[in-house]
């Protein structure tokens, strides 16, 4: 059983997902948008954040808000 992650586990400059999880997200996005690398980049990033939110145990909007707070505290 996977140990539940928390927002403190979330890095502000990368991901805690495994390379296999990131590759799975990337492949799904590439199939959906095969001719648009810019759109792929956006959807891969969103997919990673959604997966992280799921593993942290919060919904996506809460995750984004908490991540933004975490990033902001690093800069100020």
Secondary structure, 3 states (H helix, E strand, C coil): CCCCCCHHHCCCCCCCCCHHHHHHHHHHHHHHCCCCHHHHHHHHHHHHHHHHHHHHCCCHHHHHHHHHHHHHHHHC
